[in-house]
Amino acid sequence: MKVSNMPEKEEPMAIPESKKEVVAALENIIKIVGKMGVKIEQFDPGAVKVRLPKEPNVNHIGMVYAGSLFSLADYTGGVLFSSCFDLKKYYPILKEASIAYKRPAMSDMTIEAAFTESEIAELKRTADSVGKADFAKEFELKDENGTVCCIARGSFQMRKA
């Protein structure tokens, strides 16, 4: 019997065994992101889900710190890129970003992000041809109830290594 009105927490998606080493490296590549407790829950080619726990990312009034939310969006862009492209051949940079804070974030936050196969192919073609390729992504940062608390937009660039 359920005694709480809180929704049951979704179980994290399983990371394929073949990707666990890459995911572990990504979770530790940016030290501050590791200290924030960010975890990659899904890492499929062209599709990722990343979670930011509320703790230790709480601000002075009890909600998730705005800077942590922004970092989650920036980091997710890199994780998504890493799910599609060989990091020995290409790397991503964030050129410009904005975030709209729609409502207080009071729980763990997640972002699900994806590239289509055609987007991946076009980015590779362009980067291979001219050395770089620009792309834009929009991310919805959702709380544990699936409510969108923030919308982040980023202009990224893929470059040949």
MDTraj code that builds the backbone (N, CA, C; nanometers):
import mdtraj as md
import numpy as np

residues = "MET LYS VAL SER ASN MET PRO GLU LYS GLU GLU PRO MET ALA ILE PRO GLU SER LYS LYS GLU VAL VAL ALA ALA LEU GLU ASN ILE ILE LYS ILE VAL GLY LYS MET GLY VAL LYS ILE GLU GLN PHE ASP PRO GLY ALA VAL LYS VAL ARG LEU PRO LYS GLU PRO ASN VAL ASN HIS ILE GLY MET VAL TYR ALA GLY SER LEU PHE SER LEU ALA ASP TYR THR GLY GLY VAL LEU PHE SER SER CYS PHE ASP LEU LYS LYS TYR TYR PRO ILE LEU LYS GLU ALA SER ILE ALA TYR LYS ARG PRO ALA MET SER ASP MET THR ILE GLU ALA ALA PHE THR GLU SER GLU ILE ALA GLU LEU LYS ARG THR ALA ASP SER VAL GLY LYS ALA ASP PHE ALA LYS GLU PHE GLU LEU LYS ASP GLU ASN GLY THR VAL CYS CYS ILE ALA ARG GLY SER PHE GLN MET ARG LYS ALA".split()
xyz = np.array([
    [0.0843, -0.1173, 0.0000],
    [0.0000, 0.0000, 0.0000],
    [0.0892, 0.1240, 0.0000],
    [0.0556, 0.2190, -0.0865],
    [0.1311, 0.3435, -0.0962],
    [0.0795, 0.4398, 0.0101],
    [0.1686, 0.4940, 0.0927],
    [0.1268, 0.5828, 0.2008],
    [0.1627, 0.7278, 0.1741],
    [0.2263, 0.7544, 0.0630],
    [0.2691, 0.8897, 0.0310],
    [0.2037, 0.9347, -0.0983],
    [0.1822, 1.0640, -0.1106],
    [0.1315, 1.1200, -0.2357],
    [0.2435, 1.1480, -0.3341],
    [0.3666, 1.1273, -0.2918],
    [0.4813, 1.1507, -0.3802],
    [0.4862, 1.0404, -0.4849],
    [0.5159, 1.0769, -0.6117],
    [0.5277, 0.9721, -0.7131],
    [0.6473, 0.8835, -0.6837],
    [0.6358, 0.7581, -0.7243],
    [0.7485, 0.6675, -0.7066],
    [0.8625, 0.7133, -0.7946],
    [0.9824, 0.7062, -0.7419],
    [1.1014, 0.7473, -0.8161],
    [1.1315, 0.6447, -0.9247],
    [1.1534, 0.6953, -1.0468],
    [1.1887, 0.6057, -1.1570],
    [1.3219, 0.5403, -1.1292],
    [1.3303, 0.4124, -1.1621],
    [1.4579, 0.3430, -1.1515],
    [1.5486, 0.3903, -1.2637],
    [1.6765, 0.4131, -1.2360],
    [1.7682, 0.4526, -1.3427],
    [1.7737, 0.3463, -1.4515],
    [1.7875, 0.3936, -1.5751],
    [1.8007, 0.3011, -1.6876],
    [1.9365, 0.2343, -1.6788],
    [1.9420, 0.1128, -1.7251],
    [2.0690, 0.0399, -1.7216],
    [2.1615, 0.0915, -1.8311],
    [2.2856, 0.1132, -1.7953],
    [2.3886, 0.1507, -1.8922],
    [2.4417, 0.0205, -1.9512],
    [2.4448, 0.0091, -2.0845],
    [2.4993, -0.1134, -2.1441],
    [2.6424, -0.1386, -2.0961],
    [2.6751, -0.2635, -2.0734],
    [2.8081, -0.3014, -2.0244],
    [2.9183, -0.2410, -2.1107],
    [2.8976, -0.2392, -2.2422],
    [2.9994, -0.1880, -2.3348],
    [3.0225, -0.0378, -2.3208],
    [2.9317, 0.0329, -2.2524],
    [2.9426, 0.1788, -2.2378],
    [2.9804, 0.2224, -2.0966],
    [2.9887, 0.1290, -2.0025],
    [3.0123, 0.1657, -1.8624],
    [3.1446, 0.2384, -1.8414],
    [3.2483, 0.1985, -1.9122],
    [3.3782, 0.2643, -1.8976],
    [3.3725, 0.4084, -1.9482],
    [3.3071, 0.4298, -2.0615],
    [3.2925, 0.5645, -2.1175],
    [3.2108, 0.6512, -2.0230],
    [3.1002, 0.5975, -1.9726],
    [3.0147, 0.6723, -1.8804],
    [3.0919, 0.7090, -1.7539],
    [3.1677, 0.6171, -1.6983],
    [3.2480, 0.6458, -1.5782],
    [3.3469, 0.7583, -1.6060],
    [3.4097, 0.7558, -1.7224],
    [3.5044, 0.8624, -1.7580],
    [3.4321, 0.9959, -1.7719],
    [3.3156, 0.9963, -1.8381],
    [3.2399, 1.1204, -1.8557],
    [3.1936, 1.1773, -1.7219],
    [3.1572, 1.0899, -1.6285],
    [3.1096, 1.1373, -1.4984],
    [3.2223, 1.1976, -1.4147],
    [3.3466, 1.1743, -1.4552],
    [3.4606, 1.2270, -1.3797],
    [3.5455, 1.3267, -1.4572],
    [3.5088, 1.3558, -1.5812],
    [3.5922, 1.4407, -1.6661],
    [3.5935, 1.5867, -1.6186],
    [3.4818, 1.6341, -1.5658],
    [3.4740, 1.7705, -1.5134],
    [3.4518, 1.7574, -1.3631],
    [3.5543, 1.7873, -1.2873],
    [3.5553, 1.7578, -1.1430],
    [3.4362, 1.8177, -1.0685],
    [3.3997, 1.9414, -1.0996],
    [3.2903, 2.0050, -1.0260],
    [3.1578, 1.9341, -1.0520],
    [3.1398, 1.8809, -1.1733],
    [3.0173, 1.8075, -1.2054],
    [3.0099, 1.6804, -1.1204],
    [3.1226, 1.6153, -1.1016],
    [3.1268, 1.4991, -1.0129],
    [3.0895, 1.5360, -0.8707],
    [3.1398, 1.6492, -0.8229],
    [3.1078, 1.6937, -0.6867],
    [2.9598, 1.7297, -0.6722],
    [2.8969, 1.7685, -0.7837],
    [2.7536, 1.7993, -0.7829],
    [2.6688, 1.6724, -0.7768],
    [2.7309, 1.5561, -0.7999],
    [2.6583, 1.4297, -0.7935],
    [2.5855, 1.3924, -0.9214],
    [2.6171, 1.4591, -1.0307],
    [2.5513, 1.4320, -1.1583],
    [2.5795, 1.2886, -1.2030],
    [2.4760, 1.2211, -1.2523],
    [2.4885, 1.0826, -1.2990],
    [2.4226, 1.0673, -1.4354],
    [2.4880, 0.9897, -1.5200],
    [2.4336, 0.9558, -1.6510],
    [2.3493, 0.8301, -1.6327],
    [2.2209, 0.8389, -1.6641],
    [2.1300, 0.7256, -1.6457],
    [2.1009, 0.6511, -1.7751],
    [2.1139, 0.7190, -1.8868],
    [2.0960, 0.6552, -2.0179],
    [2.2072, 0.7049, -2.1076],
    [2.2688, 0.6142, -2.1821],
    [2.3777, 0.6506, -2.2729],
    [2.3711, 0.5586, -2.3937],
    [2.2786, 0.5899, -2.4827],
    [2.2625, 0.5155, -2.6066],
    [2.3092, 0.6050, -2.7206],
    [2.3461, 0.5478, -2.8340],
    [2.3882, 0.6324, -2.9464],
    [2.2779, 0.7323, -2.9837],
    [2.3056, 0.8592, -2.9596],
    [2.2100, 0.9639, -2.9937],
    [2.1004, 0.9888, -2.8929],
    [2.1047, 0.9264, -2.7753],
    [2.0014, 0.9475, -2.6734],
    [2.0616, 0.9304, -2.5343],
    [2.0446, 1.0333, -2.4511],
    [2.0990, 1.0289, -2.3155],
    [1.9972, 1.0830, -2.2157],
    [2.0160, 1.0423, -2.0909],
    [1.9415, 1.0993, -1.9788],
    [2.0420, 1.1229, -1.8677],
    [2.0389, 1.2445, -1.8133],
    [2.1344, 1.2835, -1.7099],
    [2.0560, 1.3379, -1.5904],
    [2.0982, 1.2987, -1.4694],
    [2.0303, 1.3395, -1.3456],
    [2.1216, 1.4246, -1.2577],
    [2.0629, 1.5304, -1.2038],
    [2.1264, 1.6156, -1.1032],
    [2.0500, 1.5955, -0.9729],
    [2.1152, 1.5441, -0.8679],
    [2.0433, 1.5283, -0.7413],
    [2.0218, 1.6642, -0.6738],
    [1.9135, 1.6744, -0.5998],
    [1.8883, 1.8002, -0.5281],
    [2.0033, 1.8287, -0.4310],
    [2.0414, 1.7277, -0.3541],
    [2.1547, 1.7431, -0.2623],
    [2.2812, 1.7028, -0.3361],
    [2.3854, 1.7752, -0.3346],
    [2.4218, 1.8909, -0.2530],
    [2.3979, 2.0249, -0.3225],
    [2.3047, 2.0296, -0.4163],
    [2.2877, 2.1462, -0.5027],
    [2.1782, 2.2417, -0.4567],
    [2.1635, 2.2569, -0.3268],
    [2.0577, 2.3400, -0.2704],
    [2.1106, 2.4806, -0.2426],
    [2.0291, 2.5795, -0.2773],
    [2.0690, 2.7184, -0.2511],
    [2.0209, 2.7644, -0.1130],
    [2.0338, 2.8920, -0.0877],
    [2.0034, 2.9506, 0.0431],
    [1.8544, 2.9512, 0.0775],
    [1.7661, 2.9220, -0.0187],
    [1.6225, 2.9191, 0.0110],
    [1.5602, 2.7808, -0.0127],
    [1.6456, 2.6790, -0.0244],
    [1.5963, 2.5420, -0.0275],
    [1.5620, 2.4830, -0.1628],
    [1.5890, 2.5568, -0.2694],
    [1.5652, 2.4987, -0.4022],
    [1.6977, 2.4690, -0.4700],
    [1.6913, 2.4005, -0.5841],
    [1.8139, 2.3663, -0.6555],
    [1.8782, 2.4950, -0.7070],
    [2.0054, 2.5084, -0.6812],
    [2.0855, 2.6253, -0.7182],
    [2.0840, 2.6461, -0.8693],
    [2.0599, 2.7695, -0.9117],
    [2.0508, 2.8031, -1.0540],
    [2.1778, 2.7663, -1.1306],
    [2.2931, 2.7867, -1.0704],
    [2.4188, 2.7533, -1.1371],
    [2.4336, 2.6040, -1.1614],
    [2.3819, 2.5227, -1.0704],
    [2.3853, 2.3773, -1.0897],
    [2.2940, 2.3364, -1.2046],
    [2.1788, 2.4020, -1.2156],
    [2.0870, 2.3723, -1.3262],
    [2.1513, 2.4070, -1.4602],
    [2.2173, 2.5219, -1.4648],
    [2.2867, 2.5616, -1.5881],
    [2.3971, 2.4615, -1.6211],
    [2.4721, 2.4217, -1.5203],
    [2.5797, 2.3238, -1.5416],
    [2.5249, 2.1913, -1.5917],
    [2.4101, 2.1487, -1.5400],
    [2.3474, 2.0254, -1.5869],
    [2.3192, 2.0332, -1.7367],
    [2.2665, 2.1458, -1.7822],
    [2.2354, 2.1617, -1.9247],
    [2.3620, 2.1603, -2.0097],
    [2.4619, 2.2352, -1.9693],
    [2.5885, 2.2398, -2.0434],
    [2.6506, 2.1006, -2.0509],
    [2.6580, 2.0345, -1.9384],
    [2.7174, 1.9011, -1.9304],
    [2.6407, 1.8008, -2.0171],
    [2.5081, 1.8080, -2.0147],
    [2.4273, 1.7158, -2.0939],
    [2.4569, 1.7305, -2.2426],
    [2.4825, 1.8526, -2.2884],
    [2.5209, 1.8718, -2.4283],
    [2.6458, 1.7932, -2.4631],
    [2.7433, 1.7939, -2.3744],
    [2.8665, 1.7180, -2.3967],
    [2.8451, 1.5680, -2.3901],
    [2.7598, 1.5234, -2.2986],
    [2.7302, 1.3801, -2.2872],
    [2.6584, 1.3321, -2.4134],
    [2.5613, 1.4102, -2.4601],
    [2.4906, 1.3736, -2.5830],
    [2.5885, 1.3634, -2.6995],
    [2.6750, 1.4625, -2.7135],
    [2.7755, 1.4612, -2.8202],
    [2.8604, 1.3347, -2.8107],
    [2.9026, 1.3016, -2.6903],
    [2.9893, 1.1850, -2.6680],
    [2.9201, 1.0533, -2.6998],
    [2.7881, 1.0523, -2.6959],
    [2.7143, 0.9295, -2.7270],
    [2.7117, 0.9002, -2.8768],
    [2.7459, 1.0002, -2.9573],
    [2.7331, 0.9883, -3.1038],
    [2.8649, 0.9911, -3.1788],
    [2.9622, 1.0606, -3.1230],
    [3.0829, 1.0904, -3.1992],
    [3.2075, 1.0376, -3.1296],
    [3.3068, 1.0027, -3.2089],
    [3.4357, 0.9552, -3.1597],
    [3.5141, 1.0759, -3.1079],
    [3.5375, 1.0800, -2.9774],
    [3.6052, 1.1951, -2.9169],
    [3.7528, 1.2035, -2.9540],
    [3.8059, 1.1015, -3.0192],
    [3.9426, 1.1103, -3.0709],
    [3.9442, 1.1846, -3.2040],
    [3.8285, 1.1944, -3.2693],
    [3.8184, 1.2619, -3.3990],
    [3.7515, 1.3986, -3.3904],
    [3.6596, 1.4145, -3.2930],
    [3.5808, 1.5375, -3.2824],
    [3.5682, 1.5773, -3.1354],
    [3.5453, 1.7062, -3.1123],
    [3.5139, 1.7511, -2.9771],
    [3.4118, 1.8641, -2.9849],
    [3.3311, 1.8805, -2.8793],
    [3.2301, 1.9862, -2.8782],
    [3.2760, 2.1064, -2.7964],
    [3.2265, 2.2229, -2.8347],
    [3.2411, 2.3411, -2.7502],
    [3.1053, 2.4102, -2.7430],
    [3.0813, 2.4767, -2.6340],
    [2.9602, 2.5560, -2.6170],
    [2.9943, 2.6990, -2.6547],
    [2.9255, 2.7527, -2.7543],
    [2.9529, 2.8884, -2.8018],
    [2.8669, 2.9928, -2.7310],
    [2.7444, 2.9563, -2.7037],
    [2.6510, 3.0502, -2.6416],
    [2.5410, 2.9701, -2.5739],
    [2.4891, 3.0230, -2.4633],
    [2.3828, 2.9517, -2.3928],
    [2.2920, 3.0489, -2.3198],
    [2.1688, 3.0049, -2.3018],
    [2.0741, 3.0799, -2.2197],
    [1.9864, 2.9794, -2.1461],
    [1.9302, 3.0248, -2.0364],
    [1.8414, 2.9374, -1.9601],
    [1.7261, 3.0215, -1.9070],
    [1.6067, 2.9671, -1.9182],
    [1.4872, 3.0320, -1.8644],
    [1.4406, 2.9488, -1.7453],
    [1.4386, 3.0114, -1.6298],
    [1.3947, 2.9450, -1.5074],
    [1.2437, 2.9666, -1.4962],
    [1.1654, 2.8609, -1.5170],
    [1.0194, 2.8702, -1.5242],
    [0.9516, 2.8561, -1.3887],
    [1.0064, 2.7696, -1.3037],
    [0.9501, 2.7479, -1.1701],
    [1.0594, 2.6915, -1.0805],
    [1.0429, 2.7032, -0.9502],
    [1.1456, 2.6521, -0.8601],
    [1.1689, 2.5020, -0.8796],
    [1.2934, 2.4640, -0.8795],
    [1.3329, 2.3228, -0.8880],
    [1.3510, 2.2736, -0.7449],
    [1.2625, 2.1843, -0.7013],
    [1.2599, 2.1424, -0.5611],
    [1.2965, 1.9954, -0.5400],
    [1.3426, 1.9294, -0.6466],
    [1.3756, 1.7867, -0.6371],
    [1.4925, 1.7574, -0.7302],
    [1.5305, 1.6298, -0.7381],
    [1.6279, 1.5903, -0.8399],
    [1.5763, 1.6383, -0.9752],
    [1.6688, 1.6700, -1.0647],
    [1.6329, 1.7195, -1.1980],
    [1.6940, 1.6292, -1.3036],
    [1.6234, 1.6130, -1.4150],
    [1.6755, 1.5323, -1.5248],
    [1.6601, 1.6051, -1.6576],
    [1.7462, 1.5666, -1.7498],
    [1.7353, 1.6095, -1.8893],
    [1.7457, 1.4842, -1.9749],
    [1.6550, 1.4723, -2.0702],
    [1.6654, 1.3708, -2.1746],
    [1.6946, 1.4454, -2.3037],
    [1.7967, 1.4019, -2.3757],
    [1.8385, 1.4721, -2.4970],
    [1.8687, 1.3722, -2.6069],
    [1.8482, 1.4160, -2.7311],
    [1.8704, 1.3235, -2.8424],
    [1.9114, 1.3974, -2.9692],
    [1.9814, 1.3255, -3.0533],
    [2.0095, 1.3627, -3.1917],
    [1.9377, 1.2613, -3.2796],
    [1.8896, 1.3054, -3.3949],
    [1.8381, 1.2105, -3.4933],
    [1.9564, 1.1557, -3.5730],
    [1.9343, 1.0440, -3.6392],
    [2.0401, 0.9874, -3.7232],
    [2.0811, 1.0847, -3.8324],
    [1.9842, 1.1576, -3.8876],
    [2.0177, 1.2531, -3.9941],
    [2.0983, 1.3709, -3.9397],
    [2.0690, 1.4155, -3.8174],
    [2.1498, 1.5225, -3.7568],
    [2.2939, 1.4763, -3.7375],
    [2.3109, 1.3549, -3.6896],
    [2.4453, 1.3004, -3.6674],
    [2.5215, 1.2937, -3.7988],
    [2.4574, 1.2413, -3.9015],
    [2.5227, 1.2275, -4.0327],
    [2.5603, 1.3633, -4.0905],
    [2.4712, 1.4609, -4.0792],
    [2.4988, 1.5941, -4.1345],
    [2.6124, 1.6633, -4.0591],
    [2.6142, 1.6513, -3.9280],
    [2.7231, 1.7112, -3.8505],
    [2.8572, 1.6496, -3.8890],
    [2.8613, 1.5183, -3.9027],
    [2.9860, 1.4519, -3.9438],
    [3.0302, 1.4993, -4.0814],
    [2.9353, 1.5032, -4.1760],
    [2.9689, 1.5477, -4.3123],
    [3.0274, 1.6881, -4.3109],
    [2.9615, 1.7783, -4.2398],
    [3.0062, 1.9177, -4.2366],
    [3.1415, 1.9298, -4.1683],
    [3.1572, 1.8669, -4.0529],
    [3.2850, 1.8756, -3.9807],
    [3.3983, 1.8147, -4.0619],
    [3.3736, 1.7039, -4.1272],
    [3.4776, 1.6412, -4.2088],
    [3.5139, 1.7282, -4.3288],
    [3.4175, 1.8011, -4.3792],
    [3.4395, 1.8837, -4.4978],
    [3.5075, 2.0173, -4.4653],
    [3.4620, 2.0860, -4.3595],
    [3.5153, 2.2201, -4.3301],
    [3.5841, 2.2315, -4.1942],
    [3.5902, 2.1222, -4.1199],
    [3.6620, 2.1227, -3.9930],
    [3.5786, 2.1552, -3.8710],
    [3.4550, 2.2010, -3.8932],
    [3.3670, 2.2321, -3.7805],
    [3.2222, 2.2326, -3.8285],
    [3.1309, 2.2214, -3.7338],
    [2.9882, 2.2228, -3.7654],
    [2.9126, 2.2799, -3.6462],
    [2.8290, 2.3775, -3.6709],
    [2.7487, 2.4383, -3.5656],
    [2.6167, 2.3635, -3.5507],
    [2.5688, 2.3564, -3.4263],
    [2.4367, 2.2993, -3.4016],
    [2.3778, 2.3613, -3.2763],
    [2.2466, 2.3617, -3.2696],
    [2.1752, 2.4159, -3.1546],
    [2.0948, 2.3043, -3.0892],
    [2.0824, 2.3139, -2.9589],
    [2.0013, 2.2178, -2.8842],
    [1.9223, 2.2926, -2.7779],
    [1.8018, 2.2442, -2.7536],
    [1.7188, 2.2952, -2.6451],
    [1.6913, 2.1794, -2.5502],
    [1.7068, 2.2052, -2.4214],
    [1.6878, 2.1019, -2.3199],
    [1.5810, 2.1455, -2.2204],
    [1.4916, 2.0529, -2.1876],
    [1.3952, 2.0754, -2.0806],
    [1.4493, 2.0102, -1.9541],
    [1.4632, 2.0870, -1.8497],
    [1.5071, 2.0358, -1.7202],
    [1.3814, 2.0059, -1.6397],
    [1.3608, 1.8780, -1.6070],
    [1.2366, 1.8357, -1.5432],
    [1.2608, 1.7871, -1.4012],
    [1.1615, 1.8133, -1.3154],
    [1.1697, 1.7641, -1.1782],
    [1.1195, 1.6199, -1.1715],
    [1.1126, 1.5656, -1.0507],
    [1.0731, 1.4255, -1.0333],
    [0.9301, 1.3969, -1.0774],
    [0.8467, 1.5011, -1.0878],
    [0.7090, 1.4840, -1.1343],
    [0.6967, 1.4990, -1.2854],
    [0.8080, 1.5284, -1.3530],
    [0.8045, 1.5503, -1.4973],
    [0.7695, 1.6926, -1.5365],
    [0.7643, 1.7817, -1.4386],
    [0.7330, 1.9218, -1.4647],
    [0.8577, 1.9940, -1.5141],
    [0.8428, 2.0697, -1.6216],
    [0.9548, 2.1472, -1.6749],
    [0.9774, 2.2679, -1.5843],
    [1.0949, 2.2739, -1.5238],
    [1.1315, 2.3853, -1.4364],
    [1.2190, 2.4871, -1.5082],
    [1.2930, 2.4423, -1.6084],
    [1.3837, 2.5299, -1.6828],
    [1.3896, 2.4839, -1.8278],
    [1.4174, 2.5791, -1.9152],
    [1.4458, 2.5474, -2.0554],
    [1.5796, 2.6114, -2.0880],
    [1.6732, 2.5291, -2.1307],
    [1.8073, 2.5779, -2.1659],
    [1.8270, 2.5639, -2.3163],
    [1.8907, 2.6644, -2.3739],
    [1.9232, 2.6623, -2.5165],
    [2.0726, 2.6831, -2.5315],
    [2.1317, 2.6019, -2.6169],
    [2.2755, 2.6140, -2.6386],
    [2.3104, 2.6139, -2.7858],
    [2.4073, 2.6962, -2.8200],
    [2.4678, 2.6938, -2.9533],
    [2.6038, 2.6285, -2.9365],
    [2.6200, 2.5152, -2.9995],
    [2.7405, 2.4353, -2.9867],
    [2.8162, 2.4333, -3.1187],
    [2.9401, 2.3922, -3.1104],
    [3.0181, 2.3703, -3.2311],
    [3.0948, 2.2396, -3.2168],
    [3.0866, 2.1603, -3.3212],
    [3.1627, 2.0360, -3.3305],
    [3.2886, 2.0686, -3.4090],
    [3.4032, 2.0302, -3.3562],
    [3.5300, 2.0548, -3.4257],
    [3.6063, 1.9253, -3.4424],
    [3.6821, 1.9208, -3.5502],
    [3.7703, 1.8060, -3.5709],
    [3.8883, 1.8192, -3.4763],
    [3.9270, 1.7080, -3.4185],
    [4.0394, 1.7081, -3.3238],
    [4.1708, 1.7222, -3.3982],
])
top = md.Topology()
chain = top.add_chain()
for i, resn in enumerate(residues, 1):
    res = top.add_residue(resn, chain, resSeq=i)
    for name in ("N", "CA", "C"):
        top.add_atom(name, md.element.get_by_symbol(name[0]), res)
traj = md.Trajectory(xyz[None], top)
